[in-house]
Amino acid sequence: MGSGRALRVVHLYPELLNLYGDSGNILVLRRRMEWRGISCEVEEVHTGDHPSFVDADIVFIGGGSDREQRIVCDYLLEVRRELAAFVEDGGVLGAVCGGYQLLGHSYLMGDEEVRGLSLVDLYTDRGTPRLIGNIAVESRISPQPIVGFENHGGRTHLGPGVEPMGKVLHGYGNDGTTGEEGCLYKNVVGTYVHGPLLPKNPGVADYLIARALERRFGVAELEPLDDAAELAANKVMYDRLMDEEARG
């Protein structure tokens, strides 16, 4: 079933946005495709490159510090129209932490409001203290709870038509108050969950792959894989976090 299928992944600025091991997310996507007989071409876009999204299937934006985030946003604003066309055409985009904040209309860097990419109706301001710790999220895009780590001073606020990625079971999420985490818009997934995201959450990786297959080939079905190790790691973390919740 996998024979003849190929997907192209565009990894944006890995030298700047790899603060939380985000290159591990690309490794997971590649391996989970290859194990199913799906060819995976990964194009890394570096500073000075002019990325093209015409033949892209999955675009990934990782997390970075404020300085790196600002540099990347300046580059991406130059190709914002092409990236927005990709998103509106159902292109799959995964964005983590700082990359998630870039999706919106604006974000605060210190006291300065910085223009974002306006790919999704959201914005990010700042608050204290920083929201730091392990997190567990219930989401329709994953059969298992999504687990990982969050560390952000930003408070992200979704527009009325934007669905959160999920409900916070433990941790803070978008703003520490609403109980919402991340965003879902068309085939865009934005989230503060990192560590990196995909190794402990194979359901999220398969969601991105399936959406890309559906867009490219009209079929989203994926052959099951032996995820015993990944799911065991997921469960250990989830059980520990729920035990902390029960103990208050």
C-alpha positions in Angstrom: 0.0 0.0 0.0 2.9 2.4 0.8 4.7 1.7 -2.6 4.8 4.7 -4.8 3.8 7.3 -2.2 6.2 10.1 -1.3 5.9 13.2 0.9 8.0 16.3 1.1 8.8 17.8 4.5 10.1 21.4 4.8 11.9 22.1 8.0 12.3 25.8 8.6 15.5 27.2 10.0 16.6 24.2 12.2 19.9 26.0 13.1 17.8 28.7 14.8 14.7 26.9 16.0 15.9 23.7 17.7 15.8 24.9 21.3 14.0 21.8 22.6 15.4 19.1 20.3 12.9 19.8 17.6 15.0 18.0 15.0 13.8 14.9 16.8 10.3 15.6 15.4 11.6 15.4 11.9 13.3 12.1 12.6 10.1 10.7 13.9 8.1 11.8 10.8 10.7 10.4 8.5 10.9 7.0 10.2 7.2 6.6 10.6 6.8 7.2 6.9 9.7 5.0 5.8 8.4 2.1 8.0 5.2 2.2 6.0 7.0 2.3 2.6 6.4 6.1 2.1 9.3 8.0 0.7 10.1 11.1 2.7 12.2 13.9 1.4 13.2 16.5 4.0 14.3 19.9 2.9 16.0 22.1 5.5 15.6 25.8 4.9 18.4 27.9 6.3 19.0 31.6 6.6 19.5 33.2 3.2 17.4 30.5 1.5 14.1 31.4 -0.3 11.8 28.6 0.6 9.2 27.2 -1.8 6.0 25.6 -0.5 4.5 24.7 -3.9 5.4 21.0 -3.6 5.5 20.8 0.2 3.4 18.4 2.1 4.4 19.1 5.7 6.0 22.3 7.0 7.6 22.3 10.4 8.6 25.3 12.6 10.4 24.6 15.9 11.0 26.6 19.0 13.7 29.1 19.8 14.6 32.0 22.0 13.1 35.5 21.5 16.1 36.6 19.4 16.0 33.6 17.1 12.2 33.8 16.9 12.5 37.5 15.7 15.1 36.6 13.0 12.9 33.8 11.7 9.8 35.9 11.6 11.6 38.5 9.6 12.6 35.9 7.0 9.1 34.3 6.9 7.3 37.6 6.5 9.1 37.9 3.1 7.3 34.6 2.0 4.2 35.1 4.0 1.9 35.1 1.0 3.2 31.8 -0.3 3.0 30.2 3.2 -0.5 31.5 3.8 -1.6 30.0 0.4 -0.1 26.7 1.5 -2.1 26.8 4.7 -5.3 27.8 3.1 -4.9 25.0 0.5 -4.9 22.5 3.3 -1.1 22.1 3.7 0.0 20.5 6.9 1.9 22.7 9.2 3.3 21.8 12.7 4.5 24.6 14.9 6.0 24.3 18.4 6.4 26.9 21.1 8.1 29.9 19.5 7.0 28.6 16.1 3.4 28.4 17.4 3.5 32.1 18.5 4.7 33.1 15.0 1.4 31.8 13.5 -0.6 34.6 15.0 -1.1 38.3 14.3 1.4 39.5 16.9 3.5 38.5 19.9 5.2 40.5 22.6 9.0 40.6 22.8 9.7 42.5 26.0 7.4 45.6 25.7 7.5 45.5 21.9 4.7 44.1 19.9 6.1 42.2 17.0 4.2 41.5 13.8 3.4 37.8 13.3 2.6 35.8 10.2 -1.2 36.0 10.6 -1.7 32.4 9.4 -4.1 31.7 12.2 -6.4 34.0 14.1 -4.6 34.3 17.4 -2.2 36.6 19.2 0.3 36.2 22.1 1.0 38.7 24.9 3.2 38.0 28.0 2.6 37.4 31.6 4.4 36.4 34.8 5.5 34.0 36.0 6.7 31.8 33.1 4.6 28.7 32.6 7.1 25.9 33.1 6.6 22.2 33.7 5.3 18.9 32.4 2.0 18.9 30.6 -0.7 16.4 29.5 -3.4 17.3 27.0 -6.5 15.4 25.8 -6.9 16.0 22.1 -9.0 14.6 19.2 -5.8 14.3 17.1 -4.3 11.6 19.3 -5.7 8.4 20.6 -3.5 8.8 23.7 -3.1 11.9 25.9 -0.4 14.2 24.5 2.5 14.6 27.0 5.6 16.7 27.1 7.1 19.8 28.6 6.2 23.5 28.4 8.3 26.6 29.1 6.9 29.9 27.9 6.3 33.5 29.1 3.8 34.0 26.3 0.0 33.8 26.8 -1.7 32.8 23.6 -5.3 33.8 22.9 -7.3 32.1 20.1 -9.8 33.9 17.9 -13.5 32.8 18.0 -13.2 30.5 15.0 -10.0 28.7 16.1 -10.2 25.3 17.8 -7.7 24.5 20.6 -5.6 21.5 20.0 -6.9 20.1 23.2 -7.9 20.3 26.9 -5.2 20.6 29.6 -5.2 17.7 32.0 -2.1 18.7 33.8 0.0 21.9 33.3 -0.8 25.3 31.9 -1.4 25.4 28.2 -2.1 28.5 26.2 -2.5 30.9 29.1 -2.7 29.1 32.4 -6.3 29.9 32.9 -8.7 28.7 30.1 -7.6 25.1 30.2 -7.0 25.2 26.5 -3.7 24.1 24.7 -2.5 24.8 21.3 -4.5 25.5 18.1 -6.1 23.6 15.2 -6.9 25.4 12.0 -7.4 23.5 8.8 -4.3 21.3 8.8 -2.3 23.5 11.1 -1.3 22.2 14.5 0.3 24.7 16.9 1.3 23.8 20.4 3.5 24.7 23.4 4.2 21.0 24.0 7.8 20.1 23.3 10.6 17.9 24.6 10.4 17.1 21.6 6.7 16.6 20.8 6.5 13.5 18.5 8.7 10.8 20.0 6.3 10.3 23.0 3.2 11.1 21.0 3.1 8.9 17.9 -0.6 9.7 17.4 0.3 13.3 16.7 2.9 12.3 14.2 0.5 10.0 12.4 -2.2 12.7 12.4 0.2 15.0 10.5 1.2 12.2 8.1 -2.4 11.2 7.5 -3.5 14.7 6.7 -0.6 15.1 4.3 -1.5 11.8 2.5 -5.1 12.8 2.3 -4.2 16.1 0.7 -1.7 14.6 -1.7 -3.3 11.3 -2.6 -6.9 11.5 -1.3 -6.4 8.6 1.1 -5.5 9.1 4.8 -5.3 5.4 5.9 -2.1 4.4 7.7 -0.8 0.9 8.4 -0.5 0.3 12.1 3.0 0.2 13.6 4.4 -1.5 16.7 4.4 1.5 19.0 4.9 -0.4 22.3 8.0 1.5 23.3 6.6 4.9 22.4 3.3 4.2 24.2 5.0 2.9 27.3 7.0 6.1 27.5 3.8 8.1 27.0 1.9 6.1 29.7 4.7 6.4 32.3 4.7 10.2 32.0 0.9 10.5 31.8 0.4 8.3 34.9 3.0 10.3 36.9 1.3 13.6 36.0 -2.2 12.3 36.9 -0.8 11.1 40.2 0.5 14.6 40.8 -3.0 15.9 39.9 -4.7 13.5 42.3 -2.3 14.6 45.1 -3.0 18.2 44.4 
